[in-house]
Amino acid sequence: MNFSSLIGLLMGAGVMYAALTATSKDLRFFMDFHGILIVCGGTLAAASISFPLIEVMALLKVFIMRVLGRHKSRYQEVITQILELNKKATMGITALNEYVPNLKHEFLREAVQLVASGVLTEQEVRATLEQRLKTAEGRLMHEANMFRVIGRFPPAFGLLATTLGMIGLLQKIGQPDSQKLIGPAMSIGLIGTLYGIALANLIFIPIAENLTERTHEEMALRKMIIEGIVLMKSQVNPITLRERLNSYVLPKHRVVRKAA
């Protein structure tokens, strides 16, 4: 579980609860069916037009797995594993095959398999891994951009709900005691805008930024893996390999000694 994202969501919910209770003691006032229908239904409809419906539905899984899922930096772990693999490679590149199942990082596992096959040259290994990196980056960024694009819709549909509320309000002008109806009708009409702004700025846009940041971090890790694997295949000096890998991380995260 990623407690940072979970705490952020709970804080957002807490802020909204505090703001709503400070505005009205009766929270049922904010439960406007028409506003919810227009904002949520309109957002879902627009998202389904923009993207395949199956991808829109899959965003819930993306949110659970990538935003709420456990996340930690693996730089030190991966550097240590590559140094260990480099040591094992002195017995022969093909000997790496027996260590592949023990590698937790999927991209590192694929990279080692390419090297262990003994078929591809260094240039071919680098080209293959770089293409796989671009493919993965495109897919991960697509998920982040989907959240970002969908985040544009709720405020617009919130404004639509408010506009409809204002139209209903204007219809009441001229009726008996209309001055007493204007205030409540206007407040209800603005609830749609409240839904739209909250949904976009507390849910969709933060999730998009979270996914973008994670994608950048994951791509940096994969670039380091490519560099390490290519150097390992060329059988460079272990110290050279270690320092080249350390150049991808800040000093406090560097591996300062050879792997045992």
C-alpha positions as CSV (number, residue, x, y, z in Angstrom):
1,M,0.0,0.0,0.0
2,N,1.3,3.5,-0.9
3,F,0.5,5.3,2.3
4,S,1.5,8.7,0.8
5,S,-1.2,8.6,-1.8
6,L,-3.7,7.2,0.6
7,I,-3.0,10.0,3.2
8,G,-3.3,12.6,0.4
9,L,-6.7,11.2,-0.6
10,L,-7.9,11.2,3.1
11,M,-6.6,14.7,3.5
12,G,-8.5,15.9,0.5
13,A,-11.7,14.2,1.7
14,G,-11.1,15.8,5.2
15,V,-10.7,19.3,3.7
16,M,-13.8,18.9,1.6
17,Y,-15.8,17.7,4.7
18,A,-14.6,20.6,6.8
19,A,-15.4,23.1,4.1
20,L,-18.9,21.6,3.5
21,T,-19.8,21.5,7.2
22,A,-18.6,25.1,7.6
23,T,-21.0,26.1,4.9
24,S,-24.0,24.1,6.0
25,K,-24.6,21.8,8.9
26,D,-26.9,19.6,6.9
27,L,-24.7,17.8,4.3
28,R,-27.8,16.5,2.6
29,F,-28.1,19.9,1.1
30,F,-25.1,19.2,-1.1
31,M,-26.5,15.9,-2.4
32,D,-28.1,17.2,-5.6
33,F,-29.1,14.4,-7.9
34,H,-29.2,16.5,-11.1
35,G,-25.7,17.9,-10.4
36,I,-24.2,14.5,-9.8
37,L,-25.9,13.0,-12.9
38,I,-24.7,15.8,-15.2
39,V,-21.1,15.9,-13.8
40,C,-20.5,12.2,-13.4
41,G,-22.6,11.0,-16.3
42,G,-21.3,13.7,-18.6
43,T,-17.7,13.0,-17.7
44,L,-18.1,9.3,-18.3
45,A,-19.8,9.9,-21.6
46,A,-17.1,12.3,-22.8
47,A,-14.3,10.0,-21.6
48,S,-16.0,7.1,-23.5
49,I,-16.0,9.2,-26.7
50,S,-12.4,10.2,-26.2
51,F,-11.0,6.8,-25.4
52,P,-12.1,3.1,-25.9
53,L,-14.6,2.3,-23.1
54,I,-12.5,-0.7,-22.0
55,E,-9.5,1.5,-21.4
56,V,-11.7,3.9,-19.4
57,M,-12.9,1.1,-17.2
58,A,-9.3,-0.2,-16.8
59,L,-8.3,3.2,-15.2
60,L,-9.8,1.9,-11.9
61,K,-7.2,-0.9,-11.9
62,V,-4.5,1.6,-12.8
63,F,-5.5,3.7,-9.9
64,I,-5.4,0.8,-7.5
65,M,-2.2,-0.8,-8.8
66,R,-0.1,2.2,-9.6
67,V,-1.3,5.0,-7.3
68,L,-2.4,3.1,-4.2
69,G,0.0,0.2,-4.8
70,R,3.2,-0.1,-2.9
71,H,6.0,1.9,-4.4
72,K,9.6,2.3,-3.5
73,S,12.9,3.3,-5.2
74,R,14.8,0.2,-6.3
75,Y,18.0,1.9,-7.5
76,Q,20.3,0.4,-4.8
77,E,18.7,-3.0,-5.2
78,V,19.1,-3.1,-9.0
79,I,22.7,-1.8,-8.9
80,T,23.6,-4.5,-6.4
81,Q,22.0,-7.1,-8.6
82,I,23.7,-6.0,-11.7
83,L,27.1,-6.0,-9.9
84,E,26.3,-9.6,-8.7
85,L,25.4,-10.6,-12.2
86,N,28.6,-9.1,-13.6
87,K,30.5,-11.2,-11.1
88,K,28.7,-14.3,-12.2
89,A,29.2,-13.5,-15.9
90,T,32.9,-14.1,-15.5
91,M,32.0,-17.8,-15.6
92,G,30.4,-17.2,-19.0
93,I,27.5,-15.1,-20.2
94,T,25.2,-18.1,-20.7
95,A,25.6,-19.0,-17.0
96,L,23.3,-16.0,-16.2
97,N,20.3,-18.0,-17.2
98,E,20.1,-19.8,-13.8
99,Y,19.9,-16.4,-12.0
100,V,17.1,-15.0,-14.2
101,P,14.2,-16.4,-12.1
102,N,15.5,-14.6,-9.0
103,L,15.3,-11.2,-10.5
104,K,12.2,-9.3,-9.3
105,H,12.4,-6.3,-11.7
106,E,10.7,-7.4,-15.0
107,F,12.8,-5.2,-17.2
108,L,16.0,-6.3,-15.6
109,R,15.0,-9.9,-16.1
110,E,14.3,-9.4,-19.8
111,A,17.6,-7.6,-20.2
112,V,19.5,-10.4,-18.6
113,Q,17.7,-13.0,-20.8
114,L,18.8,-11.1,-23.9
115,V,22.4,-11.0,-22.8
116,A,22.4,-14.7,-21.6
117,S,21.1,-15.9,-25.0
118,G,24.6,-15.0,-26.3
119,V,23.1,-14.2,-29.8
120,L,22.8,-10.4,-29.8
121,T,25.7,-8.0,-30.0
122,E,26.1,-5.1,-27.6
123,Q,24.6,-2.7,-30.1
124,E,21.7,-5.0,-30.8
125,V,21.0,-5.5,-27.0
126,R,21.0,-1.7,-26.5
127,A,18.7,-1.1,-29.5
128,T,16.3,-3.8,-28.4
129,L,16.1,-2.6,-24.8
130,E,15.8,1.0,-25.8
131,Q,12.8,0.2,-28.0
132,R,11.2,-1.7,-25.2
133,L,11.7,1.2,-23.0
134,K,10.0,3.6,-25.4
135,T,7.1,1.2,-25.8
136,A,6.7,0.9,-22.0
137,E,7.0,4.7,-21.6
138,G,4.4,5.3,-24.2
139,R,1.9,3.0,-22.5
140,L,2.5,4.4,-19.0
141,M,2.3,8.0,-20.2
142,H,-0.9,7.2,-22.1
143,E,-2.5,6.2,-18.8
144,A,-1.4,9.4,-17.1
145,N,-2.6,11.5,-20.0
146,M,-6.0,9.7,-19.9
147,F,-6.5,10.9,-16.4
148,R,-5.3,14.4,-17.3
149,V,-7.6,14.6,-20.3
150,I,-10.6,13.3,-18.3
151,G,-9.8,15.8,-15.6
152,R,-10.8,18.6,-18.1
153,F,-14.4,17.4,-18.3
154,P,-15.9,17.7,-14.8
155,P,-15.5,21.5,-14.4
156,A,-17.1,21.9,-17.9
157,F,-20.1,19.7,-16.9
158,G,-20.2,21.3,-13.5
159,L,-20.7,24.7,-15.3
160,L,-23.3,23.0,-17.5
161,A,-25.2,21.9,-14.4
162,T,-24.9,25.4,-13.0
163,T,-26.2,26.9,-16.2
164,L,-29.2,24.7,-16.1
165,G,-29.8,25.7,-12.5
166,M,-29.6,29.3,-13.5
167,I,-32.1,28.8,-16.3
168,G,-34.5,27.2,-13.7
169,L,-33.9,30.1,-11.4
170,L,-34.8,32.7,-14.1
171,Q,-38.0,30.9,-14.7
172,K,-39.0,31.5,-11.1
173,I,-38.6,35.3,-11.4
174,G,-42.0,37.0,-11.5
175,Q,-43.7,34.2,-9.5
176,P,-45.2,35.0,-6.1
177,D,-42.6,35.2,-3.4
178,S,-39.9,34.7,-6.1
179,Q,-37.4,36.8,-4.0
180,K,-37.5,34.0,-1.4
181,L,-36.8,31.3,-4.0
182,I,-33.8,33.0,-5.7
183,G,-31.3,32.4,-3.0
184,P,-31.9,28.6,-2.5
185,A,-32.3,28.0,-6.2
186,M,-29.0,29.8,-7.0
187,S,-27.1,27.9,-4.2
188,I,-28.4,24.5,-5.6
189,G,-27.4,25.6,-9.1
190,L,-23.8,26.2,-8.0
191,I,-23.4,22.8,-6.5
192,G,-22.7,21.4,-10.0
193,T,-19.7,23.6,-10.3
194,L,-18.6,22.5,-6.9
195,Y,-18.7,18.8,-8.0
196,G,-16.8,19.5,-11.2
197,I,-14.0,21.5,-9.5
198,A,-13.6,19.0,-6.7
199,L,-13.6,16.0,-9.0
200,A,-11.0,17.4,-11.3
201,N,-8.6,18.9,-8.7
202,L,-8.8,16.3,-6.0
203,I,-9.0,13.2,-8.1
204,F,-8.1,13.3,-11.8
205,I,-5.4,15.9,-12.0
206,P,-3.4,14.7,-8.9
207,I,-3.6,11.1,-10.2
208,A,-2.3,12.2,-13.6
209,E,0.6,14.0,-11.9
210,N,1.3,11.0,-9.7
211,L,1.4,8.6,-12.6
212,T,3.6,11.0,-14.6
213,E,6.2,11.2,-11.8
214,R,6.2,7.5,-11.3
215,T,6.7,7.0,-15.1
216,H,9.7,9.3,-15.1
217,E,11.3,7.5,-12.2
218,E,10.7,4.1,-13.7
219,M,12.1,5.2,-17.1
220,A,15.3,6.6,-15.3
221,L,15.7,3.2,-13.6
222,R,15.3,1.3,-16.9
223,K,17.9,3.6,-18.6
224,M,20.3,2.7,-15.8
225,I,19.5,-1.0,-16.3
226,I,20.3,-0.7,-20.1
227,E,23.6,1.0,-19.4
228,G,24.5,-1.6,-16.8
229,I,23.5,-4.6,-18.9
230,V,25.4,-3.3,-22.0
231,L,28.5,-2.7,-19.9
232,M,28.2,-6.1,-18.3
233,K,28.1,-7.7,-21.7
234,S,31.2,-5.9,-22.8
235,Q,32.8,-7.2,-19.5
236,V,34.2,-3.9,-18.3
237,N,36.1,-3.5,-15.0
238,P,33.7,-4.1,-12.0
239,I,34.7,-0.7,-10.5
240,T,33.9,1.0,-13.8
241,L,30.5,-0.7,-13.9
242,R,29.8,0.3,-10.3
243,E,30.7,3.9,-10.8
244,R,28.8,4.2,-14.1
245,L,25.7,2.9,-12.4
246,N,26.2,5.1,-9.3
247,S,26.2,8.1,-11.6
248,Y,22.4,7.6,-12.1
249,V,21.6,8.2,-8.4
250,L,22.3,10.8,-5.7
251,P,25.3,10.2,-3.4
252,K,23.2,9.0,-0.5
253,H,21.8,6.2,-2.7
254,R,25.0,5.0,-4.2
255,V,26.5,1.6,-3.7
256,V,29.9,2.3,-2.2
257,R,31.3,-1.2,-2.1
258,K,31.4,-4.2,-4.3
259,A,28.6,-6.7,-3.9
260,A,29.5,-9.7,-1.9
